[in-house]
Structures are given as C-alpha cells and as structure tokens.
Amino acid sequence: MSTTQYLTKDEVGILLTAAAHAPSMHNAQPWRFDIQDSVIDVLRDAERTLPAADPAGRMTCVGLGAAAFNLRVAAALLGHETTLAFEPDPAVPAVAVRVFLAERRVPVPGLSSLYSEVGRRHTYRGPMLDTPVPPEARQRLTAAAQAEGAQLHWLDGHQRTELSRILGIANERDVHDEDRLHERMHWIGGERDGDGVPDTALGPRAEAPAAVRDLGAGFDRADRGSAVFERKPAIAVLTTVAEDSHAWIRAGLALQHVLLTASSYDLGTSFLNQALEYADLRDEVRQLTGHTTWPQLIIRCGYPAHSSDHAPRRPWQATLGEWH
Ligand SMILES: Cc1cc2nc3c(=O)[nH]c(=O)nc-3n(C[C@H](O)[C@H](O)[C@H](O)COP(=O)(O)O)c2cc1C
C-alpha cells in the first residue's frame, strides 16, 4: 500500500468500509477494490463465489452492484459526485464496476443523506409487526429502484398467495439439494468472524409456513427459537428489463438504494430469493410480475418486531488490492 495525493488513508477507509457493508448472498462478500488516483475498481473475487446456488454469477453481480452503490454514497459524503462504468475493460473481466470520483465539492445532496443508513441497514429475518408499510414509504422505495434503472413490483394478496406456493417448492428443493446444502453449511451458522451468516443473524424458525427464507434449514441448531410471522407480509419484486451481467449489477445498485431508503423509514428488510434460484420457479415469478421484466430479488419489508444481530465484515484493509 502506498500513499496517494488524491485520497487519504482515512478516506479510503471510509469508502471501503461503506462498500463492505453492502449485502451479499451468504455474506460471502465477493469483492475486492483497486484504487488508481480518483478511480475505484470493484472487482469480483473468484474465491468468494457460490457455484452451487449461483452458477451463473448473477447474485455475485448483485452484491458487487450493491457495494458500488455504497461507494457512491460514501463518496457523496466526502463531496464527490460519481460516475460509473460497468465491466469497462474486456481485457480485465474481473472489474465489474469502475467508479470515477469527480473533483471535490460540497457534500452531494440526496445520496450523502443515505450515508447514516449504511451501517444501520442489515437483513432482518424475524417476524414483522402487523403495522402496514405506509404508502409514502412504498412510493419512495419504488422511486429508489427506478432511479437506478430497475423496477419494484409490490405484490397484491393473490400474488402473495401464488408466491407462497412457489416458495414452498423452493424450500423443499433447498433442503434436498446436497451441493447447495454443503455450500450453505460452509457459509452459514455457528459463530462467524469476518464473513458468513452467524446463528445470531438467522432469526427464529417459523412456526407455520411463512414468507421467510430459513438459511439454517437442513442443518439447524436444536436450541434455535421459533416465532409466528406476520400474516400479510409486504413483498416487492425487484426487476430489470434486461437479463445480462450489466442488468444484474444494475439490480444490485437498485437493491441497495431501496434497502437504504427502507432503513431511513426504520423498515426492516429480508430476502425470499430461493424462488429465483431455480429457473422454472423464477419463470413462474416472472409471470406473476407481468412477463416483460426479469425478477432479480424478492424483498420482504416491514417494521421489525424484535432487534437482530448484524453479520460480520472483514476489515477494509483485507479488501484493498492495488492502490496507486
Ligand atoms: C443477491 C443476494 C441474495 C440474497 N439472498 C438471500 C436469501 O435468499 N435469504 C436470506 O435470508 N438472505 C439473503 N441475502 C442476504 C444476505 O444473506 C446478507 O446480505 C448477508 O448475510 C449480509 O448480512 P446483512 O445484509 O445483514 O449485512 C441475499 C443478499 C444478496 C445480495
């Protein structure tokens, strides 16, 4: 590591700590970062992919897009406007996003106001209160997805019922797929230091079929608690018009914009992505949201009934590659 005239070490720490707070499937944190003056590359870390659950690398791209969004938010706090290039260099395919920091000015309104949510947001897998998500918050979350070129579809009662059926099939497959089960056992459960999902972040087991994803299913601790989940979960499907790696990265940016906005309303969020990890089931979800767009994430949203633990992160220094 060397010093640079453009960013101080403290600024690099602020930027990369924010990036690392992004969500990623199984908290694998599939990223590393190279910095050249005012340009930050978000790179895929091939050691941190999930070949069983994510053979195409779609979820990895979503995580990288989310990390890039957090970089933008932290850069905005430091006074930098940002522009992005997706997969800018065919000669270096590991670079998923290149973030260009503009000349320093004053804190960038809008994005910088989300900075306080970066460390607060986390995945909440417990039951929600029955208090509905206010229409204004729904509209703001929808606008957050649109701002990044994605869409958010809120499910009505009929669509929720259909999704429950699809989730039931996915849950059943999940516990019988040995490769996925082994992969989850590698990343999930127990005490965790730096990555993975610890027991304390798994939330309780659902006492009746519910709109949750039980990441511990199939290898669970006997002493884990159980709970009754909300009857009418607020569920939104985040979609993109295209279906390629650029669209997946874009979905990650949109996801993080939505999640940070939700956190600013004190809303908790979790994922029901098991329904999108099997091509035939994903197609059924696609029919639910109108055929024309591609479902990338299924988000459950509400006011948490309890508090829950955060999943750990590696220190930012461990994610920094080259710095010139
Ligand atoms: C693309 C993607 C898919 C995810 N899928 C699920 C999921 O199906 N179920 C779940 O409980 N969490 C899911 N997560 C959440 C991650 O487990 C979570 O982000 C990670 O453990 C880090 O924890 P945090 O979000 O609390 O910071 C997903 C996250 C991403 C980015």
PDBQT file of the ligand as one rigid body, heavy atoms in Angstrom, charges set to zero:
ROOT
HETATM    1  C1  LIG A 401     -28.154 -11.273  -4.148  1.00  0.00    +0.000 C 
HETATM    2  C2  LIG A 401     -28.489 -11.547  -2.708  1.00  0.00    +0.000 A 
HETATM    3  C3  LIG A 401     -29.313 -12.622  -2.386  1.00  0.00    +0.000 A 
HETATM    4  C4  LIG A 401     -29.641 -12.881  -1.061  1.00  0.00    +0.000 A 
HETATM    5  N1  LIG A 401     -30.479 -13.903  -0.786  1.00  0.00    +0.000 NA
HETATM    6  C5  LIG A 401     -30.869 -14.103   0.487  1.00  0.00    +0.000 A 
HETATM    7  C6  LIG A 401     -31.849 -15.073   0.784  1.00  0.00    +0.000 A 
HETATM    8  O1  LIG A 401     -32.418 -15.712  -0.103  1.00  0.00    +0.000 OA
HETATM    9  N2  LIG A 401     -32.192 -15.250   2.077  1.00  0.00    +0.000 N 
HETATM   10  C7  LIG A 401     -31.650 -14.508   3.091  1.00  0.00    +0.000 A 
HETATM   11  O2  LIG A 401     -32.017 -14.719   4.240  1.00  0.00    +0.000 OA
HETATM   12  N3  LIG A 401     -30.735 -13.553   2.820  1.00  0.00    +0.000 NA
HETATM   13  C8  LIG A 401     -30.349 -13.341   1.564  1.00  0.00    +0.000 A 
HETATM   14  N4  LIG A 401     -29.459 -12.343   1.274  1.00  0.00    +0.000 N 
HETATM   15  C9  LIG A 401     -28.960 -11.518   2.369  1.00  0.00    +0.000 C 
HETATM   16  C10 LIG A 401     -27.553 -11.912   2.783  1.00  0.00    +0.000 C 
HETATM   17  O3  LIG A 401     -27.553 -13.136   3.476  1.00  0.00    +0.000 OA
HETATM   18  C11 LIG A 401     -26.987 -10.782   3.657  1.00  0.00    +0.000 C 
HETATM   19  O4  LIG A 401     -26.910  -9.617   2.886  1.00  0.00    +0.000 OA
HETATM   20  C12 LIG A 401     -25.617 -11.092   4.195  1.00  0.00    +0.000 C 
HETATM   21  O5  LIG A 401     -25.680 -12.166   5.096  1.00  0.00    +0.000 OA
HETATM   22  C13 LIG A 401     -25.004  -9.879   4.900  1.00  0.00    +0.000 C 
HETATM   23  O6  LIG A 401     -25.787  -9.519   6.001  1.00  0.00    +0.000 OA
HETATM   24  P1  LIG A 401     -26.522  -8.119   6.117  1.00  0.00    +0.000 P 
HETATM   25  O7  LIG A 401     -27.428  -7.960   4.956  1.00  0.00    +0.000 OA
HETATM   26  O8  LIG A 401     -27.267  -8.251   7.429  1.00  0.00    +0.000 OA
HETATM   27  O9  LIG A 401     -25.485  -7.050   6.167  1.00  0.00    +0.000 OA
HETATM   28  C14 LIG A 401     -29.114 -12.059  -0.039  1.00  0.00    +0.000 A 
HETATM   29  C15 LIG A 401     -28.300 -10.971  -0.367  1.00  0.00    +0.000 A 
HETATM   30  C16 LIG A 401     -27.998 -10.711  -1.694  1.00  0.00    +0.000 A 
HETATM   31  C17 LIG A 401     -27.158  -9.510  -2.040  1.00  0.00    +0.000 C 
ENDROOT
TORSDOF 0
